[in-house]
Amino acid sequence: MDNRTDRTVEWEGAANARDLGGVPLGGGGAVAPGRIFRMGRSEWLTEHGWRQAYDDGVRTVVDLRNDSEIGRRDTDPEVPPSAVRDIAFLNRPTQEAKDPEFTALTGPYMDSPRFYRENLRRWPEKIAAVIRAVVQARDGAVVIHCSAGRDRTGLIAMLALALAGAEPEAIADDYEQAVRGINAFHATQVHPREKPLTEDRLRERVAEGRKELLRALDGFDAEQYLRSAGLSPAELGRLRNRLR
């Protein structure tokens, strides 16, 4: 994994939060900082955390979860509306909730890049809606997030980074950081499904995740996929410009 750049974002309460800025691009250069961030559940941020995000330029949050997953839990901080009144929140799920065929493949939720290509195949219109929300976001930075900030977020990050020209290994580095980041967060929290992994199990999980992410990218053309999903060349150009 490339450790030359620490892209972790320290917004109070945020889990697995990271700037895509700094991911190296093929041919030199890197993704521009402060344009697109990724993280876990938005409800984990405190009032101060949202003010930090705003100060870092965030003006739009694109939530990739299904409706049933959204909402404050008893253990989440209370955040007054005034703390987020200047930030737009958009819900753009990446998959149909509880689709029986997809759930039969993934279990309760998608937890590996092994399922990315199938997700892309089943719901191109949903993926296009996510990308369009990022492209059409008003001035300022965009946050994309799901629950853990790992796989649904990782799917969209993979598309965006591939379109921008990042090499597969660099995209796999970003995914590895997401696996490690949510594991570190789980070590501090009680989660109904996921427990922190031991170091040995974490290494196995990272190695498996990288292998599956690279497999998902093998022979994959992000631009061709997104154009076939309904995005125009102009929209894809705006996404590239946002990242570069």
VMD Tcl script that draws the C-alpha trace (Angstrom):
set ca {
  {0.00 0.00 0.00}
  {1.20 3.50 -0.81}
  {1.76 5.31 2.48}
  {3.34 8.45 1.04}
  {0.21 10.48 1.62}
  {-2.00 10.35 4.70}
  {-5.45 11.12 3.29}
  {-7.38 10.47 6.51}
  {-9.88 13.19 7.43}
  {-10.27 14.00 11.11}
  {-13.84 15.30 11.29}
  {-15.12 14.71 14.80}
  {-17.11 11.50 14.95}
  {-16.46 10.53 11.32}
  {-15.61 6.90 10.61}
  {-13.33 5.75 7.82}
  {-13.21 9.26 6.37}
  {-10.70 9.94 3.64}
  {-9.95 12.40 0.85}
  {-9.64 10.87 -2.59}
  {-7.16 13.65 -3.22}
  {-3.63 12.33 -3.38}
  {-4.41 9.04 -5.12}
  {-1.73 8.84 -7.83}
  {-2.79 8.91 -11.47}
  {-1.19 7.00 -14.30}
  {1.33 9.12 -16.17}
  {2.06 11.31 -13.16}
  {0.15 13.65 -10.91}
  {-2.57 12.77 -8.46}
  {-6.25 13.33 -7.74}
  {-6.78 16.92 -6.61}
  {-7.35 17.27 -2.85}
  {-10.54 18.59 -1.33}
  {-12.83 17.61 -4.22}
  {-14.35 14.24 -3.25}
  {-14.28 12.60 0.18}
  {-15.43 9.12 1.23}
  {-16.59 7.92 4.66}
  {-18.95 5.73 6.70}
  {-22.37 6.66 8.14}
  {-23.05 10.39 8.16}
  {-24.94 10.06 11.45}
  {-21.67 9.40 13.26}
  {-20.47 12.98 12.77}
  {-20.96 15.39 15.65}
  {-22.08 18.98 15.30}
  {-18.43 20.02 15.45}
  {-17.56 17.36 12.88}
  {-20.04 18.81 10.40}
  {-18.62 22.28 10.92}
  {-15.16 20.87 10.24}
  {-16.46 19.25 7.06}
  {-18.00 22.53 5.98}
  {-14.73 24.34 6.67}
  {-13.01 21.78 4.46}
  {-15.33 22.78 1.62}
  {-18.04 20.13 1.83}
  {-21.30 21.35 0.33}
  {-22.92 18.09 -0.86}
  {-23.29 14.64 0.70}
  {-24.33 11.72 -1.50}
  {-25.69 8.86 0.63}
  {-25.47 5.46 -1.09}
  {-27.63 3.58 1.43}
  {-31.19 2.38 1.06}
  {-33.97 4.20 2.91}
  {-34.25 1.62 5.68}
  {-30.62 2.20 6.69}
  {-30.87 5.96 7.08}
  {-31.57 7.62 10.39}
  {-30.17 8.45 13.78}
  {-29.58 5.66 16.30}
  {-29.69 6.12 20.06}
  {-25.90 5.97 20.16}
  {-25.44 8.65 17.48}
  {-24.73 12.26 18.45}
  {-27.54 14.80 18.30}
  {-26.87 17.36 15.59}
  {-29.02 20.49 15.29}
  {-30.28 21.35 11.79}
  {-28.31 24.59 11.91}
  {-25.05 22.61 11.77}
  {-25.85 21.22 8.31}
  {-28.20 23.82 6.85}
  {-25.68 24.82 4.16}
  {-24.98 21.26 3.06}
  {-27.18 19.41 0.54}
  {-27.97 15.77 1.35}
  {-28.88 13.47 -1.56}
  {-29.90 9.82 -1.33}
  {-28.73 7.78 -4.32}
  {-28.70 4.03 -3.50}
  {-26.39 1.79 -5.50}
  {-28.68 -1.26 -5.38}
  {-32.25 -2.39 -4.80}
  {-32.95 -3.00 -1.14}
  {-33.17 -6.70 -0.27}
  {-33.08 -7.83 -3.88}
  {-33.41 -11.61 -3.34}
  {-31.02 -12.70 -6.08}
  {-28.31 -10.22 -5.13}
  {-28.74 -10.89 -1.42}
  {-28.35 -14.61 -2.13}
  {-24.91 -13.78 -3.53}
  {-23.75 -11.24 -0.97}
  {-25.50 -12.14 2.26}
  {-27.08 -9.30 4.30}
  {-24.90 -6.66 2.64}
  {-22.17 -6.34 0.02}
  {-18.88 -6.73 1.83}
  {-16.36 -7.46 -0.93}
  {-15.30 -6.19 -4.36}
  {-16.11 -9.72 -5.52}
  {-19.66 -8.45 -6.08}
  {-18.87 -5.10 -7.72}
  {-19.24 -6.21 -11.32}
  {-22.56 -7.88 -10.56}
  {-23.81 -4.72 -8.83}
  {-22.77 -2.70 -11.87}
  {-24.47 -5.14 -14.23}
  {-27.78 -5.16 -12.35}
  {-28.27 -1.44 -11.68}
  {-26.52 0.79 -14.22}
  {-29.27 3.41 -13.86}
  {-28.62 3.68 -10.12}
  {-24.87 3.98 -10.64}
  {-25.48 6.68 -13.24}
  {-27.68 8.57 -10.76}
  {-24.86 8.51 -8.20}
  {-22.29 9.83 -10.64}
  {-24.71 12.44 -11.94}
  {-25.31 13.67 -8.38}
  {-21.57 14.13 -7.93}
  {-21.20 15.85 -11.30}
  {-24.14 18.21 -10.74}
  {-23.21 19.10 -7.16}
  {-22.91 22.79 -6.51}
  {-19.55 24.43 -5.91}
  {-17.59 22.82 -3.15}
  {-16.54 19.33 -2.18}
  {-18.69 16.19 -2.29}
  {-18.81 13.39 0.28}
  {-19.88 9.92 -0.82}
  {-20.74 7.42 1.89}
  {-22.60 4.24 2.72}
  {-22.63 2.48 6.08}
  {-19.06 1.30 6.63}
  {-17.58 3.48 3.89}
  {-15.96 0.41 2.40}
  {-17.81 -1.42 -0.38}
  {-20.69 0.60 -1.80}
  {-18.50 3.64 -1.34}
  {-15.59 1.60 -2.68}
  {-17.57 0.74 -5.80}
  {-18.21 4.42 -6.62}
  {-14.65 5.38 -5.70}
  {-13.36 2.66 -8.02}
  {-15.40 4.05 -10.91}
  {-14.38 7.65 -10.28}
  {-10.70 6.85 -9.82}
  {-10.60 4.58 -12.87}
  {-12.24 7.29 -14.97}
  {-9.69 9.82 -13.72}
  {-6.85 7.55 -14.80}
  {-5.68 5.96 -11.55}
  {-3.85 2.67 -11.96}
  {-5.52 -0.47 -10.56}
  {-2.93 -0.85 -7.80}
  {-3.58 2.71 -6.62}
  {-7.32 2.02 -6.50}
  {-6.59 -1.17 -4.56}
  {-4.49 0.90 -2.14}
  {-7.49 3.15 -1.55}
  {-9.70 0.13 -0.91}
  {-7.16 -1.32 1.51}
  {-7.22 1.90 3.51}
  {-11.01 1.62 3.70}
  {-10.81 -1.95 5.02}
  {-8.26 -0.93 7.63}
  {-10.11 2.27 8.49}
  {-13.45 0.66 9.29}
  {-11.72 -2.12 11.21}
  {-10.03 0.48 13.39}
  {-13.38 2.15 13.97}
  {-15.05 -1.15 14.90}
  {-12.38 -1.60 17.57}
  {-13.84 1.45 19.32}
  {-17.55 0.64 18.86}
  {-20.13 -2.09 19.42}
  {-21.51 -3.12 16.03}
  {-24.42 -5.57 15.60}
  {-22.76 -7.42 12.71}
  {-19.08 -6.58 12.41}
  {-16.40 -7.11 15.03}
  {-12.81 -5.86 14.83}
  {-10.54 -8.37 13.13}
  {-7.36 -9.75 14.60}
  {-4.14 -8.69 12.88}
  {-3.86 -12.04 11.12}
  {-7.47 -11.97 9.95}
  {-7.13 -8.33 8.89}
  {-4.12 -9.19 6.71}
  {-6.15 -11.97 5.11}
  {-9.11 -9.67 4.57}
  {-6.89 -7.00 3.01}
  {-5.19 -9.50 0.69}
  {-8.52 -10.98 -0.40}
  {-10.07 -7.54 -0.91}
  {-7.16 -6.34 -3.03}
  {-7.30 -9.49 -5.16}
  {-11.03 -9.10 -5.78}
  {-10.75 -5.36 -6.47}
  {-8.04 -5.96 -9.06}
  {-10.15 -8.72 -10.58}
  {-13.11 -6.34 -10.82}
  {-10.91 -3.87 -12.69}
  {-9.39 -6.45 -15.03}
  {-10.61 -5.59 -18.52}
  {-13.06 -3.01 -17.15}
  {-13.51 0.28 -19.01}
  {-15.07 2.83 -16.64}
  {-15.84 5.34 -19.37}
  {-17.51 2.80 -21.60}
  {-19.60 1.49 -18.70}
  {-20.73 4.94 -17.57}
  {-21.59 6.03 -21.10}
  {-23.63 2.87 -21.62}
  {-25.37 3.66 -18.32}
  {-26.57 6.95 -19.80}
  {-23.96 9.52 -18.83}
  {-22.88 11.94 -21.52}
  {-19.28 12.69 -22.52}
  {-19.76 16.17 -21.07}
  {-20.81 14.75 -17.69}
  {-17.84 12.41 -17.63}
  {-15.60 15.31 -18.53}
  {-16.92 17.29 -15.58}
  {-16.22 14.38 -13.25}
  {-12.66 14.13 -14.56}
  {-12.21 17.87 -14.10}
  {-13.48 17.65 -10.52}
  {-10.95 14.96 -9.72}
  {-8.02 16.44 -11.59}
}
mol new
graphics top color blue
foreach p $ca { graphics top sphere $p radius 0.5 }
foreach p [lrange $ca 0 end-1] q [lrange $ca 1 end] { graphics top cylinder $p $q radius 0.2 }
display resetview
